[in-house]
Amino acid sequence: MRMSSTIWPVLISCLLLILLKAHGEEVGYCSTLTEHTKDLSNNNLTRMPSHLSNSIEYLDVSHNNISSIVHGDLSGLTHLCSLKVTHCGLQYISPDAFSSNSEIKILNISYNHLKVIPNLHLPQLRILDLSTNLYPSYALPDSFGNLSYLSILAISSKHATSVNVKDFVPLQNGHLKKILFGDGTELQNYENGSFSQLKSLQEVVLKVTFCQRFDIFSDMIMDFDQTQTKKIQLVKLFPDQCTIKTDPFKAFKDLRVLSNLSIVDTWLNSSVMVKLFKNVWKSSFEETEFLNITYNEDTPYGFWLPKQNHTTNLRSFVLDGVNHRQYHYPTFNVSMELVNKLTYLKFSGTGMNILPCNLISAIKSLQVLDLSNNLLEESGFWWIGCSSHKVFPALRKLSLSHNRFKDLAEIAKNVNNMKFLESLDLSFNSITTGKPCFWPPHLIELSLSHNNLGNNVFHYLSPYFQKIDLSKTGISVIPLNIMSLFPRLTYLYLSFNSIQVIPADLRAPMLVSLHIDQNAITFISQKSMEGFPKLRTLKAGHNPFSCDCDSFWFMTVYNKSLLSDWPQDYSCSTPPSFSGRRLETYERGWLSCQPGLQAAVVLSVLSVVGVALAIIVYACDGIWYTKMLWVWIRVKRRGYKRADRLLNATFRYHAFISYSQHDSTWVGSQLVPELERSGLSLCVHERDFEPGKWIVDNIIHCVEDSYKSLFILSKHFVQSEWCNYELFFAQHRAISVNDDSLVFVLLEPIPADSLPKKFLKLRTLLRRKTYLEWPADERKQRVFWCNLKAILQTVDQSKILKDVATDIAEMCPLVSVKE
């Protein structure tokens, strides 16, 4: 497997982050808030965008066609902190291009066509990437001497083949901690002392290929050893198929400071490996890593390294990712005395399917063994003739991640023979449960992440465990008896599961760290957190939080310093109007989520209002007025009882309309709208009859509650049984109260001989009373409406007169009492 050139931007970015973390610096130099970032990559831009918000702190304009950056292009971005301009064909940056951007801390202008390293006046700059450009020399401008905070520099150009002392003079008094140098081409010349003047260097990534000029390689290595550099990474050190006859590593035996060597993405022959290790064992290197290498055996005995008469400093060996040139297992003939002081050993990505007992058993001091990403299973790791207690006499940490292990009970049984084993990693396997597991008491850490185990997995774990990783294991419920199951539990990782709630009754008094991110938790309550009194780290991001009162305590009161992923990983999921909004920006009134406080406020306000009203009533003789009001109410009630005749004249409607169902169209479309527009209140049986009541009772009550009864006469009217009832009751009411309350409207001519016998009274009423006829002429219709309204308005006037009479009747007793 090879590492292509397109991987390098990602690798460099990762290395930058790792270095910052290693030195305890804050990775987040710039804001990660969405509202402060702008990604304009792949937008076919031909110049720097204008009219951007002044609040932008991170701007990415990569993969465009921007050939230059000049004064004024970024003048509006005074708070800009990070700028990325890669793959844009950038050719020129003016000296005053960033005159308005003094807060820039990260500048990435790699993968462009710059022919001159630009003058940069950025006093806050921390990270600068100038790699993969076209400048012919590595000579830095004098302005780099003012970059006093610059800690990471990436620089390379395929046209620059020489390095001179004066090139890096501007940085000799700076605080550069890491340099990433070269783009995979071979240097033609290197002047001694060029890098040794960078005294503050701590880490180097050297991407320079060597095949002939190994003297340059030796000079560079010795220069780095004269700084504070501890770690050096050699990327693509030799080109493929390079024939190496001399010893390129002879300078290693003279090293004094360098302690960590990494060789990445390199073709290595077995003959070169022998030369390398002969010098490594005599050097100051304590850690050696081989990452993604291609191994080729060009010697008949493979890798053959006899005993060396020299004490080695090597304590850690890593082999991660090996591409075998030949299709057979490599041959290693190594004196065990050369590896017996190793404490850390990693064979990862090697295709191993059986444990090399002879090799590992010789490493008596081995404490950490990483065999991840191989083809191991139970029968290949614990095979006959490979005794665990002899092979691992001092092993404390074992990683078997990304292998083919299955039976958890069998694994538990075998680790009992590893007498000092404390930590076991079984993540990314095919682990199954079902049989009882008997774990040794000295094993206190177990990782089973990324195995499909389910909720029952807790019953197969040891009560001695202090650290458990069950991330992505199909768990949906946290057991309430977790305290009794794991009384010593201090670290619990449950990320990437389906947990919906942290139980309020959950108790884990010893728990220090809890990871529950990437689950289905909608809120975190105060009661659930009370069960973890010693909790110091909580990771709960990327959950579908509900931004309502359930999450109010967590958002406003909970100590956010305990959240390792706050605030960038916490956002609202519901309600929909807040979806995607960060929890830190969500604001909700304190009072709206405190029902007890709401009640206290309401009671306080009512008490104050009550006291105020009492004072006002007392000051304004309110007691006397209250007594007078009570006397007036009693007198008024006596007045009502003495005026029964007047009180019986109160009505709800101006008119009750009686009509046949066949005439409902005319009534509903013309009669009712016209009269109600005039302010008259009408009673219509389809609308105003009380549901559930007898029809006859509804007729009686509506007739009695109306000043007038309005009958719409037609041929259909006289054929209706209910219309006859309505006419009967209305006539009876008019006679009983001696009132002229009947009004007739003749909708169409009705021959006298067509009236049924039951309507004989109607014939008499029509002869004695004046009725209105509905005219066909539109002009006469206006007169009709005026007459009809006049009749009903007369009724309205009588109502007013009755109200006046009532008032007079009520006042008479008061006058009598006063006298």
Secondary structure, 3 states (H helix, E strand, C coil): CCCCHHHHHHHHHHHHHHHHHHCCCCCCCCCCCHHHEEECCCCCCCCCCCCCCCCCCEEECCCCCCCEECCCCCCCCCCCCEEECCCCCCCEECCCCCCCCCCCCEEECCCCCCCCCCCCCCCCCCEEEEEEECCCCCCCCHHHHHCCCCCEEEEEECCCCEECHHHHHHHCCCCCCEEEECCCCCCCEECCCCCCCCCCCCEEEECCCCCCCHHHHHHHHHHHHCCCCCEEEEECCCCCCCCCCCCCCHHHHHCCCCCEEEEECCEEEHHHHHHHHHHHCCCCCCEEEEEEEEEECCCCCCEEECCCCCCCCCCEEEEEEEEECCCCCCCEEECHHHCCCCCEEEEECCCCCCCCHHHHHCCCCCCEEECCCCCCCHHHHCCCCCCHHHHCCCCCEEECCCCCCCEHHHHHHHHCCCCCCCEEECCCCCCECCCCCCCCCCCCEEECCCCCCCHHHHHHCCCCCCEEECCCCCCCCCCCCHHHHCCCCCEEECCCCCCCCCCCCCCCCCCCEEECCCCCCCCCCHHHHCCCCCCCEEECCCCCEECCHHHHHHHHCCCHHHECCCCCCCEEEECHHHCCCEHHHCCCCCHHHCHHHHHHHHHHHHHHHHHHHHHHHHHCCHHHHHHHHHHHHHHHHHHHHHCHHHHCCCCCEEEEEECCHHHHHHHHHHHHHHHHHCCCCEEEHHHHCCCCCCHHHHHHHHHHCEEEEEEEECHHHHCCHHHHHHHHHHHHHHHHCCCCCEEEEECCCCCHHHCCHHHHHHHHHHHHCCCEECCCCHHHHHHHHHHHHHHHHHHHHHHHHHHHHHHHHHHHHHHHHHC
